[in-house]
């Protein structure tokens, strides 16, 4: 591993790290996991997934989750 390792929380495609926002959006589209912690490596703007694990309650931005759930309900 050459890049810097980061722990980020992904919530319905939103990220706790601006640098990984595109990656987390794609991750959610592909795997459809609503909330999780991603351990990633970032090198020269490229994000490489190391692994995915459950996010702790205190790591989740619940305002983002509520907003995303509201958006999903509005689409139905």
Secondary structure, 3 states (H helix, E strand, C coil): CCCEEEEEEEECCEECCHHHHHHHHHHHHHHCCCEEEEEEEEECCEEEEEEEECCCHHHCCHHHHHHHHHHHHHHC
